[in-house]
Amino acid sequence: MRIGAGDTMGRALAQAMQQEGREMAWDETVAERLREGLLAVEGVEEKRMFGGLCFLVRGNMACVASGRGGAFFRVGKDREAEALALPGAARMVMAGREKPGFIHFDGGSLEEVEIFTPMMRLCLGFVEPLPPK
């Protein structure tokens, strides 16, 4: 489902789960922050993946509101050092293994404009040039 005017899959799912008394696997505040960062981007979809809510740009994974808290961003191996220099950044770990090119932040870090803005810029700088899937 596209992000933009109207409801998104993530918001609709969050509302439905709240009405049923169930909790989201991810922090909806983090998901909303990611939506805000992607508003001007064409071809964005939301999809449940990795125990969280994944944001895809033309079918390519860009960032995820993680079910384990916070979010991770796909920046690619070439920009990983730049991303890791931001306060609160850590390599993403999945199934006990570090994932090169993916950076994790806790939810509180994403509230800081001086962290979120450059992180989203690095993420989109990697994902937007990729061919659509």
N, C-alpha and C positions, 0 to 999 in steps of 0.2 A: 504494500500500500504506500502511496506517495505521501511525503510530508508536505504540509502546506496548509492551505485553508481547510477548515473542517476537522474532523476527527482523524486520528491515526489508529492503526491496529493496536499499538501499545497502550494508548489512552483508553480505547474501548475495552481491551482486555483487562486493564487495571480496574476499570469501573465494574465490569462484570464479576471479577474475582472479589472485589470489596463487597458487592451486594450478596455474594454467596458466603461471605465471612472468611474467605481464603486470603492468604498473603501472597504478594508477588515474589518471585524468585530474585528480582532485582529491585534496586531502589528507584522508585518512580521519579524522585527529585533529580537523580543523576540522568535518567533517561530524558527528562524534560530539558535539562541543560544541554545534552547532546543534540536534541531536536533543534534548540535555539541556534546552536552553532552550525547547523546544516540547512537552515531555512532558505538560504540563497542558492543552494546547490541543486542542480537538476538531476533527476533520476534516482532519488533517494527512496529506499524501501526499508521497512522494519521487519525483522524476522526473528523468531525465537531460536536461539542457537547457543551452545556452550553454557547452558544453564542461565542464560541472561537474554537480553534483548539486543540483537545485532542490527547495526545500521549499515546498509549496503548502498554503494554509489554505482549505479549501472551494473548491478550484480556483483560488485567487488566489495568484500568486507572492508569497512573503514574504521568503525569503532563499536564498542559493546558496553552497555550498562551491565556489569558483571553480576551474576548471582552470588558471588562471594564478596560483594561490596566494591564500590568505586567503579572505575571504567578502565578499559584498555583501548589503546589506539594503535593502528597499523601505520608505521612510519617507514618501514623498509630498513634494511641493514645499513645502507649508506648514511642515513640520518639518525640512526640510533644514538650515537654519542651526543649529538646536539640535543636530542630529546631527554637523555639521561642527565644532562646538565641542569635541567629544570628542577626546582625544589619539589621533593616528594615523588619524583619519578623512580620507577624500578622496572627491571625487565619482567615481562609477564612470565609466570610459571604456571604450567598446566600439566597435570599428571606427574608432578615432581620434576619436570624438565623446563628449563628456560627456553622461551620461544624467541629467537632472534628477530628483530624488526618490530616487535610488539612491546608497547610500554604501558605499565599499569600506574594508575593514580588512585588514591582514596577519594571518596566523594567530597570531602572538605576542600581538597586541593582544587577541585574543579570550580569552586566558587570564586577563586582568585583569578581576576582577569589577566594578570601578568603571567599566569600559568596556563589557563585554558586557551587563550587566544593563540599563543605560539604553538601550543600542542595541536590545536585544530588545524593551524596553518601547515604544520609538518605532515599531519595525517592526510589532509586534502592534497598537498603537494605530491604525495606518493600515489594516492588512489585515483585522483582525477585523470591523470594521463593514461591509466591502464585501459586496455580495450574493453568494451562492454562484454558481459557474459550472457 
